[in-house]
């Protein structure tokens, strides 16, 4: 199809329906000889399984076979935006800035910063500065902000994000995000100097080189965070809102900045930041009767445990989420979906390209006789394997929000 | 893919094979807790099931997930034309005019008319004039035609279609189809005056306003059909013929104008109009040895009963069609396909977005061990879920009419 929302708009109708999309980040696993059962298959999930029996199941493919998506593209696809479109390409700098509720301007250059450790010769010894806590990050950002507010006429804004991560925003005229990342991706190497990828970025190159030098001096005496790495140098893309595209008033319940950032990019209202899964579901309950009609709830730790190779941890998070499924069903949404954004098999300790378990419960979902929510049952599901961007049209249709195409 | 027939043409070869495509309109159902078995699953279909055991099964998706197709787009897809291409967009006026064998010119504006009832204040009381019979429609169209043959230098052609429906063709210079429909879609409202959607249509707007006024005067004393509603105001799109695209000489056996219209649009020859399923299969038998090598047979009433929520009626039509399957097999076509154009689940009383049961019988179809023709067996079929526009290439290949692509 030419446009990913090519014919949606003419078909949209409004009604009172509400849609819930519950995303367990990286929930999908794979089957190997050593680990023949996935976390979803091993977890005790009576409520998810009961929901599966009144749902239609399948697997969605975030980009295409063999392509492993990052969290940004994977969520864009879930929200109905083709993540391979150049103009939707939101850098990590933008996503993290939005995620901490920073109001980016279209001309701002947004950067994701890591505090890092280097030795006396300048070689990196830890790309995450020993994973310093957020409180330490707060102090360091405050110090950098206080010492450098403006440089070469450009406003420099530094905000803590989480742990060793901060957001760096350059605000001024004639800036460009076309600068290569300074993180060499390995310890034992020196950070790459900020380098323009395009002549239009030469002013920004000079500015960032000077800024990194200045920060290095300010941080020189810090025991761990004595340098910075700059990544995801980017500028706000303009995405049509989910309201304009799908006629929905969406709300996002998420605890991590990046996911809040993507949600904000597509025009979701960010619900208050909380810490626990229990609080996330409480926020949903409190807001369900309000003006929003699409609720995105994001569970982070399935992915974190997958990345750590900790299947036990992943199973525990799944089992915790399972206990809140009755809360969702009691709200009686027109459409209730449970899925992941991508797979993060614990045996791979990373995101992967494998299609993602999906289930949709709605009045005309077309029951498929599946009896549990896991990879093997999703493979038996009636939806088959389908592109992630088609989830939103399916959800809208299931909620009675799409007219027929043509006579 | 960029062009829906992107590489077909270089690969086409001719042979003596004949292909039959039997379409049971809206045949697909869904499974719900209240209606756990579909019409195909409940119907007694020994002949379709025997055919399934020597066929390959699957489900086709007319447009994409969640998108419910109208009959026009759904049939275009079956015939191998991407229905979302703007230039293939044939309005209902065009389809109905073609369906009654009217020879439209490319400059004609074709309109689907409804006779309707209104009260003394002009408010609609019945959008279908009490579903007057075709004989009444004939008389009214004759009267309108006799009284208004030309208006403002434009030739006005009125032809009865079926029941309360007629075709209105404007033939002249400087006309445009960019006029909004006058049907408000609800009784209790007044018809919308013909209104230009674009400045180029202002002449046509004035003409249609005058025409509706004139018709209202002529019809003033009719007990039921005392006004008209104008819909599907459109112009002939130019579609490549199935001969040019696929090297086929196609014939259409269909009893309803719209389906005959779409068939004509892609260059099918329309076989004589008949009323019953029995007669449709007789027409096929009589013409099978003739010059055509692709036969489209359309069964309407599976859809009509689906729209009425009448599962019993739907099952009876399926069982009736089943009795003629041996007729098809006795003709010994190279390829025999049985499918629908879209799903019309009786529980929804409308077209739906769910993928459509499909089976193809041919020498190298790749048997899949399925044992009956229904949704659940089609889900088990080897073809999986695939785009409807890929049916024609599959049929051509199965008939030995496609060469290898590349060396």
Interface residues (C-beta under 8 A of the other chain):
Chain A: X1 X2 X6 X7 X11 X54 X363 X364 X365 X366 X367 X368 X369 X382 X383 X384 X386 X390 X391 X392 X393 X394 X395 X396 X397 X398 X402 X403 X404 X405 X406 X407
Chain B: X30 X31 X32 X33 X36 X63 X64 X65 X66 X67 X68 X69 X70 X71 X72 X73 X74 X83 X84 X89 X91 X92 X95 X232 X258 X345 X347 X348 X350 X351 X352 X353 X354 X376 X379 X384 X385
